[in-house]
Each structure stands twice: as structure tokens, then as C-alpha cells.
Amino acid sequence: MRVAVIGGGIAGAELIRVAAPCPLQFTLIEPKKQVEMQALYPEYLGGVARLQDLAAPLKPFCEKVGAVHVQERALRLEDNTVICEKSEVEFDYAVVATGAAQNYFGIKGVENTFSINTLEETKKARRYVEDNYPERIMIMGSGLTGVEAASILAESMDASIYIIEARERVLPQFSPQTSDLVEKALSKKGVNILTSTQVAEVKKDCIIFTDSSSLDCDMAIWTAGIKPTPFIQSLDLPKKNGWILVDDHLNAKANIFAIGDCAWVEIDGKLATKTGLEAERQASYLARHFRNMIKGRTFEKYSVRASTDSQVALISLGADCAVGVVGKTCIGVPTRLIYSLKSWIDKSFIKRFK
Ligand SMILES: Cc1cc2nc3c(=O)[nH]c(=O)nc-3n(C[C@H](O)[C@H](O)[C@H](O)COP(=O)(O)OP(=O)(O)OC[C@H]3O[C@@H](n4cnc5c(N)ncnc54)[C@H](O)[C@@H]3O)c2cc1C
């Protein structure tokens, strides 16, 4: 059986790694040369993580596990064929794992800001920091990415760091206790926190807010929100809010599955978060599902671990400091041990592909 995996990020690459060795013929369609670990981008931005910590080449990995790497972008699906930029890949099963795109919410000037959603963009931001020594850095959005970026920059640079959040507290998707603990940690590092503050426009050297006030800045970084990619939007598959809607076996339609950020995974009232943790678990589940299918066995449904109403996360707050969150419980000490655990998890993910 031929399985086409579209997207070689955390979900797609992990699926192939866990499934091997098996009689399925995997083809990984991924335009990048390497699998990358986004969780380490804030540390790369702060000059703490090295490139080799956060990426591993896909070619030797695919050779090792007997998969074929088509280094191209998938353009569309036609019957049982993935149409790529230069070639076509026929499949018996397809898995869509193409992640998400940065959402700029149509705010004027935001597309011209820095982003740390991809490695290329993160490298660009890091180069700007090294070459220009910005003195006032505005980070817009206080989800995991914004909070981690603010912490590491406050620690590694002699600059005024601001974090701007439209809602009433940082990390609004987490419990109030977690937000409180993280706000205290950020303030201790000297980060200026502006909550209930909405960006109306970003200009070259200042940010204008919806109440017409403004703040000068030397560098603006956008971290607020993700949305489905144009590829996902173009697919003729069931959707929920633009994401691929899957059933409780991560199946979207007939022989097409979807995992990771591009999928809307809502099972037994639990909506999966768009996190590396969930992407990895969904990949492992599907790998086992394929093995069972070959043997003609039925398989239990997927069980969501990190859901929007019960988050599971390790949040790094600079080098040597992190907090753990499980549901409403936020574990703030020992910060150094939690940081070591997060760092080990993030780095060992990439090592698996080397
Ligand atoms: C800065 C940052 C920090 C984060 N920190 C954490 C954290 O600490 N903990 C955590 O759990 N989660 C974290 N996340 C979220 C986590 O990284 C994502 O949830 C996870 O990467 C999703 O995996 P994925 O495989 O679905 O998507 P991705 O890892 O984004 O991979 C998608 C892949 O698909 C490829 N692709 C896209 N379009 C196409 C196409 N048309 N054809 C072929 N290939 C295509 C892309 O090139 C990419 O390689 C963070 C995210 C960011 C941006």
C-alpha cells in the first residue's frame, strides 16, 4: 500500500518514523530539506539554541526508514494522486499534515513585521537583532510563542521589551493562575505587559493602537494567531472553521487522513490544541492505526490529551526557567528542573531523526 504524507513537520515526519519498519510504502512530500522543531524558535531568536538543535535533514532520515522524499510543495489532490510542483504522487492512502499559516487578521502593516512562525522568518529576525541591536522591541500576541520570545529577549538583550495582548491577561487560553504566574515572571525580567490593548496599525517605527495612542519601536514581532494555509483551504474535504474536520480515527474522508495543526480534532467533547504535543500523539496514533489496518484489525478511537479546556504544556520563561501546566494546575517550581525537562524533550525530538 502506498501512503502519501503531505507535510514533513512534527506530525508528518513523526508518523513515518513511528510506522517504520512496516510494509507500507511511504512518500513524504515536503518542500523543505529538513524537519524543524518550532518550540525552539524563541530560543534561537534569543541566541540560546543552535541551528543543529532545531533541525534534522530529511533525506538521510527517509533513506534510513525506506521512505521516499519528494522535495516539492503539494498543490492539490486529484482522485488518488497528489499533484506537486513538478511531479505527481499516486496513493492508496493520503495523510495531510501541512501545519498552519500565520494569521495577520488583516491589520494594516502587520505583514511587514517580523514573525517566528517558520525557521526562515526566525533566522531573519535573529539577523536583525544581531545587526541592529534594537532598543525597543514590541511583541504582539501573548500566547506561548509571544511569552517565550519576550522572556528570552528580555534576558539576552539590553533592550526594552513590550508584550501586547488584546485580551485582559497574557496566555488567555490558559487558566488565570497560569497567566498570573507568567505575568509575574515576565515583570520580574523587566518585560512591559500591555493587556486589553489592540493593535490598529504597524508603521515602520511605531505601533498605533485602536484607542489612537501609539508607541515607538525599533522592532515589531507578530506572534498572534494561526489560520489554515491556502492549500488546506483548497482541499475538497470536510472543514470546521477552515480546518480539516476529522472523525475519531483522524479520518477526513474515504482514504484521506489529517493530523497536526491543519486538522480539527474534536473527540468526546475535547478539542485538541494546535501543539507539538498533540501533533506528535496524533502521528503515533495514525502509525499504529496503519499497522492494524494491514493486519485487518479494528482500532480504538483517538483520545485527545491536550485540549483547549484542559491544556498541557511546558512554557519556557528564558534560559533555565520554565513552568509546567496540566489542566488548571500550574507547576511553577522547581523552574530549573522544568526548563531542563522542556529543553530535553524539544532537543530529543530532533535527535530521533538524525
Ligand atoms: C514559535 C513556536 C513555538 C512553539 N512552541 C511550542 C511548544 O513549546 N510546545 C508545543 O507543544 N507546541 C509548540 N508550538 C506549536 C507546534 O510547533 C505545532 O503545533 C506543531 O509544529 C504542529 O506540527 P505540524 O506537523 O502539524 O505542523 P508543522 O510542524 O508546521 O509542519 C508542517 C509542514 O508542512 C509543510 N507544508 C506546508 N504546506 C505544504 C504543502 N502544500 N505541501 C507540502 N508540504 C507543506 C511545511 O513546510 C512544514 O514542514 C510552537 C509553535 C511555534 C510557531
The ligand as an SDF file (V2000), in Angstrom:
LIG
                    3D

 53 58  0  0  0  0  0  0  0  0999 V2000
    7.4700   29.6760   17.7940 C   0  0  0  0  0  0  0  0  0  0  0  0
    6.6340   28.4840   18.1490 C   0  0  0  0  0  0  0  0  0  0  0  0
    6.8060   27.8530   19.3730 C   0  0  0  0  0  0  0  0  0  0  0  0
    6.0570   26.7420   19.7280 C   0  0  0  0  0  0  0  0  0  0  0  0
    6.2530   26.1450   20.9300 N   0  0  0  0  0  0  0  0  0  0  0  0
    5.5810   25.0210   21.2400 C   0  0  0  0  0  0  0  0  0  0  0  0
    5.8270   24.3500   22.4730 C   0  0  0  0  0  0  0  0  0  0  0  0
    6.6370   24.7800   23.2850 O   0  0  0  0  0  0  0  0  0  0  0  0
    5.1330   23.2120   22.7250 N   0  0  0  0  0  0  0  0  0  0  0  0
    4.2220   22.6970   21.8380 C   0  0  0  0  0  0  0  0  0  0  0  0
    3.6330   21.6360   22.1170 O   0  0  0  0  0  0  0  0  0  0  0  0
    3.9500   23.3150   20.6690 N   0  0  0  0  0  0  0  0  0  0  0  0
    4.6080   24.4530   20.3390 C   0  0  0  0  0  0  0  0  0  0  0  0
    4.3640   25.0990   19.1610 N   0  0  0  0  0  0  0  0  0  0  0  0
    3.3620   24.5340   18.2400 C   0  0  0  0  0  0  0  0  0  0  0  0
    3.9320   23.3670   17.4350 C   0  0  0  0  0  0  0  0  0  0  0  0
    5.1940   23.6870   16.9250 O   0  0  0  0  0  0  0  0  0  0  0  0
    2.9680   22.9920   16.3100 C   0  0  0  0  0  0  0  0  0  0  0  0
    1.7260   22.6770   16.8870 O   0  0  0  0  0  0  0  0  0  0  0  0
    3.4900   21.7960   15.5200 C   0  0  0  0  0  0  0  0  0  0  0  0
    4.6700   22.1400   14.8270 O   0  0  0  0  0  0  0  0  0  0  0  0
    2.4500   21.2930   14.5280 C   0  0  0  0  0  0  0  0  0  0  0  0
    3.0140   20.2660   13.7780 O   0  0  0  0  0  0  0  0  0  0  0  0
    2.5290   20.0310   12.2730 P   0  0  0  0  0  0  0  0  0  0  0  0
    3.3440   18.8880   11.7610 O   0  0  0  0  0  0  0  0  0  0  0  0
    1.0670   19.9640   12.2100 O   0  0  0  0  0  0  0  0  0  0  0  0
    2.9440   21.3720   11.5140 O   0  0  0  0  0  0  0  0  0  0  0  0
    4.4100   21.8980   11.1890 P   0  0  0  0  0  0  0  0  0  0  0  0
    5.3860   21.4350   12.1900 O   0  0  0  0  0  0  0  0  0  0  0  0
    4.2400   23.3570   10.9680 O   0  0  0  0  0  0  0  0  0  0  0  0
    4.7750   21.2030    9.8090 O   0  0  0  0  0  0  0  0  0  0  0  0
    4.0300   21.4300    8.6280 C   0  0  0  0  0  0  0  0  0  0  0  0
    4.9230   21.0970    7.4540 C   0  0  0  0  0  0  0  0  0  0  0  0
    4.1270   21.0810    6.2730 O   0  0  0  0  0  0  0  0  0  0  0  0
    4.8680   21.6510    5.2100 C   0  0  0  0  0  0  0  0  0  0  0  0
    3.9330   22.1340    4.2080 N   0  0  0  0  0  0  0  0  0  0  0  0
    3.1100   23.2090    4.2740 C   0  0  0  0  0  0  0  0  0  0  0  0
    2.3900   23.3050    3.1380 N   0  0  0  0  0  0  0  0  0  0  0  0
    2.7620   22.2650    2.3530 C   0  0  0  0  0  0  0  0  0  0  0  0
    2.3830   21.8190    1.0430 C   0  0  0  0  0  0  0  0  0  0  0  0
    1.4510   22.4700    0.3200 N   0  0  0  0  0  0  0  0  0  0  0  0
    2.9700   20.7170    0.5370 N   0  0  0  0  0  0  0  0  0  0  0  0
    3.9160   20.0320    1.2630 C   0  0  0  0  0  0  0  0  0  0  0  0
    4.3060   20.4150    2.4950 N   0  0  0  0  0  0  0  0  0  0  0  0
    3.7310   21.5120    3.0220 C   0  0  0  0  0  0  0  0  0  0  0  0
    5.6710   22.7640    5.8780 C   0  0  0  0  0  0  0  0  0  0  0  0
    6.8300   23.0880    5.1080 O   0  0  0  0  0  0  0  0  0  0  0  0
    6.0280   22.1380    7.2250 C   0  0  0  0  0  0  0  0  0  0  0  0
    7.2770   21.4960    7.1980 O   0  0  0  0  0  0  0  0  0  0  0  0
    5.0960   26.2330   18.7970 C   0  0  0  0  0  0  0  0  0  0  0  0
    4.9070   26.8720   17.5570 C   0  0  0  0  0  0  0  0  0  0  0  0
    5.6630   27.9850   17.2230 C   0  0  0  0  0  0  0  0  0  0  0  0
    5.4700   28.6640   15.8900 C   0  0  0  0  0  0  0  0  0  0  0  0
  1  2  1  0
  2  3  1  0
  2 52  2  0
  3  4  2  0
  4  5  1  0
  4 50  1  0
  5  6  2  0
  6  7  1  0
  6 13  1  0
  7  8  2  0
  7  9  1  0
  9 10  1  0
 10 11  2  0
 10 12  1  0
 12 13  2  0
 13 14  1  0
 14 15  1  0
 14 50  1  0
 15 16  1  0
 16 17  1  0
 16 18  1  0
 18 19  1  0
 18 20  1  0
 20 21  1  0
 20 22  1  0
 22 23  1  0
 23 24  1  0
 24 25  2  0
 24 26  1  0
 24 27  1  0
 27 28  1  0
 28 29  2  0
 28 30  1  0
 28 31  1  0
 31 32  1  0
 32 33  1  0
 33 34  1  0
 33 48  1  0
 34 35  1  0
 35 36  1  0
 35 46  1  0
 36 37  1  0
 36 45  1  0
 37 38  2  0
 38 39  1  0
 39 40  1  0
 39 45  2  0
 40 41  1  0
 40 42  2  0
 42 43  1  0
 43 44  2  0
 44 45  1  0
 46 47  1  0
 46 48  1  0
 48 49  1  0
 50 51  2  0
 51 52  1  0
 52 53  1  0
M  END
$$$$
